[in-house]
Amino acid sequence: MPRGWLLIVIFMLILGNTGCGNDVLDGKEIVKVSIECADVCKNVKPYSFKDTDVVSFETADELNVFKRAITGAKVIKGEVDYGVFFYMQLALNDGLQKKYVLNIADEDGRSGLLVDTDNGKGYIISDNLTGELKAIIW
């Protein structure tokens, strides 16, 4: 194989391994998502979580929306100032639990926010995936 082709193949392999998304899930699969209504959520009128403060999502379609939103979210550079809509607990296929802040407002024009509670790193969720999350959460 000519040297130029070898460099192209190596470059393609590197791109394939890094991917376009973030490493929030570290290649693991989500088996359950639970969201707990926090301060901002409880102040939204009308309050959507009538009988409980915690709602779980386990269907393949719901989990797929969460996975796409999380893995496609873009890192926010610098500090993030925010109120908390939801605490989100992810149960992963290896038994690991991860906790995040998830801000999805029940109004148009606001992008979703994901914040890792362990390291404070913030991520912005695309508008189309914010809409999909809003549809299943609210």
N, C-alpha and C positions, 0 to 999 in steps of 0.2 A: 504494500500500500504506500503511495507517495506520502512524503512527510506532511504536506498541506492537509491531506485528507485525515491523517492521524490526529493533527491538531484540532480539526473540526469535530471529529468523533469525541475526543477528550472534552472539548468545550461543551458539546451536547450532553455528555454524561454528567458533567458538573452542573449544568442548568437543570437537568432532570432530577438530580439529587437535592438541589436546594429548593426547587419549586417556586411558585409565585406567592404562596400564602405565608402565614406566620407559623410558628412552632408551638402554639398554645396547646394543642392536643398531643404533640410529640408522636404522631402516627397511631395513636390509640383510638378506639371507637367508643362513642358515647352509648351507654345502655339505658340511662335514665337522666332526666333533667328535672330538678325541683326548683321552683322559684318561690321566694318568700316576699310578700308585700312589705316594704319598708316605709320609712317616714313619708317620702314624697308620694308614693303610691296611695297611702292611706288618706292623704289630703286631696286626692283627685275626686271630683264630684262628677257623676255619681261613682261611688266606690264599687269597682267591678268584682272584687273578691268577697262576695256577700257572706258565705258560710265558713270560709277558712282563709287564713293568711298564707297558706302554702298550697301551691298547685304543682302537680307532677305531670310530666310528658314522657310517654314510653312508646308510642307508635313509631313505626319506621319513618313515616312521612314527617311527623313532628321532629324527630331526632335528626333527620336529614336537613331540615330548615336550620336548626340550631348549629349543626356541624358546618354547613356552608357559611352561615353568618360568622361563626367563630374563626374558622380557618381563613376566610376571606377578609377579615377585619385588618385594617392598616394601623400600624403603630403610630401613636401620637407622640411627637417630640416635645419634650419639656414637661412641665407639671400640668395636672388637670384639676380644675376646681369644679366640683359637682355635688349635687344632692343625690341621695340614693333612692331609686325607684324600687329595685328588687335586689335581693341577695340570691344568687344562682348557685346551686350545688350540682356539679356534674359527677355522675357515677360512671367510671370508665371500665372497659372490659377486663382490665387487669386488677380490678378491685380498688384502684386508687380513687379518692374523692378530691375534687378541686372546687374551690369556692371563688366566686367572682361577684362583682357588682355588675348588674345589667340594667341599663337605663333605656327603656323603650316607652316613649310617651304615647298616649292615646290621642294624638293630634298629628296633622299632616305637617310636613316641612321640617321635621326634626330628625336628624340622623341618630342612630343608636350608638350607645357607648358601652364598652366592655372594659372593666378594670380588674386586673389580677389582684386579689386581696393579699397575696403573699409578698409581692414586690412593688405594688402600686403602679405598674405599667398600664397605660391606657391605650385602648384601641377604638377606632371609629368604624362603625358598621355601615356598609354601603346603603344607600337609600332604598334600593329595591329589596334587599334582605331585611332592612328595618321594617318595611311594609309587610313582608311575609311573617316576621316575628310578631308584629303588632296584631295581625289577623288571628294568630293562634293564641296569643296571650290575653288580649283585651276582648 
